Amino acid sequence: MGYGFPKQNKLCGSLRIAQFYREGKRFVAWPLRVTWAKADNETQVLIWAPKSLFKHAIQRNHLRRLMREAYRLNQALLDDAHYQIAFNYMDKEEQSFAVIEKAVQKALKKIAHEQ
């Protein structure tokens, strides 16, 4: 498995996202709320930072970039199983990459063990 994060690995489409949030399981790996569900064909990821907590787009973009990079580097923890995963940033303060990466690793390990 490579370290790429191509378009087909991004969860998109409002109907699919709404259904995913209705049916998915949730847990918190601070500062992230993680929602996940088994997928049929390939792993897809949604990364989200709320406008209600971060008014400036540059802050939201920076947080999304950190979460995306942390996932990209640690996606091998999921093995060969296929999931839909959403990482929602919850903290009111911007955390460092090390904190976010640790949370993503914890989340991916938990998902891989709960299958």
C-alpha positions as CSV (number, residue, x, y, z in Angstrom):
1,M,0.0,0.0,0.0
2,G,1.4,3.4,-1.0
3,Y,1.3,6.7,0.9
4,G,-0.9,8.5,-1.7
5,F,-4.4,10.0,-1.0
6,P,-6.1,10.1,-4.4
7,K,-9.6,11.5,-5.2
8,Q,-11.3,8.0,-5.1
9,N,-10.2,7.7,-1.4
10,K,-12.1,10.8,-0.5
11,L,-15.7,10.4,0.8
12,C,-17.9,12.9,-1.0
13,G,-21.5,13.3,-2.1
14,S,-24.1,14.7,0.3
15,L,-26.4,11.7,0.2
16,R,-23.6,9.2,0.8
17,I,-22.2,11.4,3.7
18,A,-25.7,11.7,5.3
19,Q,-26.3,7.9,5.1
20,F,-22.8,7.3,6.5
21,Y,-23.3,9.6,9.5
22,R,-26.7,7.9,10.2
23,E,-25.3,4.3,10.1
24,G,-21.7,4.8,11.2
25,K,-20.2,4.0,14.6
26,R,-18.6,6.8,16.6
27,F,-15.9,7.3,19.2
28,V,-13.5,10.1,20.3
29,A,-9.8,10.1,20.0
30,W,-9.1,13.6,21.3
31,P,-9.0,16.1,19.6
32,L,-10.9,14.2,16.9
33,R,-14.4,12.6,16.7
34,V,-14.2,9.6,14.5
35,T,-17.1,8.1,12.7
36,W,-16.6,4.9,10.8
37,A,-18.4,2.1,8.9
38,K,-17.4,-0.9,6.8
39,A,-17.2,-0.2,3.1
40,D,-17.8,-2.5,0.1
41,N,-15.1,-1.5,-2.3
42,E,-12.3,0.8,-1.0
43,T,-11.5,2.9,2.0
44,Q,-12.8,6.5,1.8
45,V,-12.1,9.3,4.2
46,L,-13.8,12.6,5.1
47,I,-11.8,15.3,6.9
48,W,-13.7,18.2,8.5
49,A,-12.8,21.2,10.6
50,P,-15.9,23.3,11.8
51,K,-16.4,26.9,10.8
52,S,-18.2,27.5,14.1
53,L,-14.8,26.9,16.0
54,F,-12.4,28.4,13.4
55,K,-13.8,31.5,11.7
56,H,-10.8,31.9,9.3
57,A,-10.5,29.6,6.3
58,I,-6.7,29.6,6.7
59,Q,-7.1,27.9,10.2
60,R,-9.6,25.3,8.9
61,N,-7.4,24.6,5.9
62,H,-4.3,24.1,8.0
63,L,-6.1,21.7,10.4
64,R,-7.5,19.7,7.4
65,R,-4.0,19.6,5.9
66,L,-2.6,18.2,9.2
67,M,-5.3,15.6,9.5
68,R,-5.0,14.5,5.9
69,E,-1.2,14.2,6.2
70,A,-1.5,12.2,9.5
71,Y,-4.0,9.8,7.8
72,R,-1.9,9.5,4.6
73,L,1.2,8.5,6.6
74,N,-0.6,6.0,8.8
75,Q,-3.2,4.5,6.5
76,A,-1.2,1.2,6.4
77,L,-2.6,0.5,10.0
78,L,-5.9,-0.5,8.4
79,D,-4.4,-3.5,6.6
80,D,-6.5,-4.6,3.6
81,A,-9.9,-4.0,5.0
82,H,-12.2,-1.3,3.5
83,Y,-13.9,1.4,5.6
84,Q,-15.5,4.8,5.4
85,I,-14.0,7.1,8.0
86,A,-14.7,10.7,9.0
87,F,-12.3,12.7,11.1
88,N,-14.0,15.7,12.7
89,Y,-11.8,18.2,14.6
90,M,-13.4,19.1,18.0
91,D,-10.9,21.1,20.0
92,K,-11.3,24.9,20.2
93,E,-7.5,25.4,19.9
94,E,-5.2,24.4,17.1
95,Q,-3.1,21.4,18.1
96,S,0.3,20.4,16.7
97,F,0.9,17.8,14.1
98,A,2.3,15.4,16.7
99,V,-1.0,15.5,18.7
100,I,-3.2,15.1,15.6
101,E,-1.0,12.2,14.3
102,K,-1.2,10.4,17.6
103,A,-5.0,10.7,17.6
104,V,-5.2,9.5,14.0
105,Q,-3.0,6.5,14.9
106,K,-5.1,5.7,17.9
107,A,-8.3,5.9,15.8
108,L,-7.0,3.7,13.0
109,K,-5.7,1.1,15.4
110,K,-9.1,1.0,17.2
111,I,-11.0,0.7,13.8
112,A,-8.7,-2.1,12.7
113,H,-9.2,-4.1,15.9
114,E,-13.0,-3.6,16.0
115,Q,-13.7,-5.2,12.6
